[in-house]
Amino acid sequence: MAAQDEVHTWAFIGLGNMGGPMALNLHRRLPASDEMLVYDTDISAAEMVVEEASAEEVCTSLLVHKGSPRPGRLIIDCSTIDPVTSRRIHRILESTGFGTFVDAPMSGGVVGARAATLSFMVGGTEDTFRRVQPILNRMGRNVVHCGKHGTGLSAKLANNYLLAINNLATAEAMNFGVKAGLDPLILARIINSATGRNWASEVNNPVPGVDKAAPASRQYQGGFASALMNKDLKLAITAAEQVRAPLLLSQAASDIYGKLEGDKRYAGLDFSAVYDYLQGNEKAKL
């Protein structure tokens, strides 16, 4: 993607549950004279975006064409990969004059993507951040400069590691309380007004019926897939090993999310389905 005062052609690659709404939010905030190119390996996803924005003349194309160098080109990577690979990509693109590369993974889920309330964690120089910030503000609410290249990804992986642990702990605590005779609504209210409160307990509670807006109340459909959480968890563990940072709870979390990903019943469901898994695996050893 490129800043509108420099290049008036924009490109967006990856139009899934997150990318599609992000691309549409970005497009809606561009001048009518700008052109936007979209691409996805699933052509139907690209067609859906084009159809929704058809009145605004969006066309489909590859993200870059002919791989030509262009000093003013700005490439923003919002995917979640390992920081080492991201820094390597940055060096290659910078050295070949292909463009300026920045890592900018986001948090906020599908709901945040649709509402343009995502939080972006940016790794790059201060000058690059100044170029990136107004672009990302079109798709999100919080845009934070984390530091040098790769630090945006480190921040995202640290956050998702904590999220994985909080989700697992919340599922265990709720399972424990319910089996001890507590009404899940009462238990959730206690936790969310006490020191155990966290995002998994308050916003994405894993017990069906506690929060009607949470995936748990929709048979765990939608949200962040268990397989994706396991992928991010593996990336976080590898990244922590590279900087010699101990993650003492990683083995337990890796075991359980690995089981969810390997089970066709759970791999595509929201990662809060770990609660349902615990319900059916009373003797599961984490």
C-alpha positions, 0 to 999 in steps of 0.5 A: 500500500502507498500513501496517497500523496505519493502514489495514487495506486493502492494494493491489498493482498489477502481478503479473508475474514480480516482482510476483506473488511480491512480492504473495504474500510481502506477503500472507503476512505480513499479519494475517488480518484485513487485506484485500488487493486485487490488480490486473494488466492481465493478468487471468490473472496476478491469478487466479494470485495469488488462486488461490495465496492463496485460503485467505487470502481475497484478492480482485481490484480496482483499485489505488485506487477513485474516486481519492478523497483520503485523507491516510493513504494510502501509495503505494509505486512499485517500478517503474523509471521516470525520476526526473523523472517520479517526482518529478512524480507525487509533487508531484501526489499530495501537492498533491491530498491523494491520499496520500504517494508514495515511489519504491522500486525493487528489485534481486534479480531473480525469485529474490529476489522469490520468496525475499523477499530483494530490495533496495529503494532508497527515495526520500522523507522520513525520516518516510516511510521509517520508514513504508515500511521495515517494509512492504518488509521483508516482501518483501526483505532490504535496505531503504535510504533513499537520500535525497529523492524520486527518489534511489531511482530514481537509485540503481537506474538507476546500479546497472543501468547498471553491471550492463549494462556488467559483463554486456557486458564479461564476455560479451566477456572470456569470448568472448575467452578461449574463442576463445583456447583456454581452458575456460570453466569454468577461465576463469570460476574465474580471473576469479571469484578475481581482480580481474575478479570481478563479479555477471555473472561469478559469479552470472549467467555468460553462458556456457552450462554455467558456472553451472547455475543461471544463465539461460545454462544454460537457453537464456537463459530466465527472468531479466532480459529483454534488452528490459528491460535496454535500457529501463533503460539508456536511462533511466539515460542520460537521467537522467545527462544531466539531471544532466550526468554523463558515461557514457563507455561508454554508447554501446557498451552502448546499441548492443549492447542496442538490437540485442538488443531489436530482434532477436526471437530475443533480446528476451525472453531474459535479457540475458546472451544478449549472449554468444550474440549475440557468438558469432554476430556475430564482426564486430559493431562495438560 
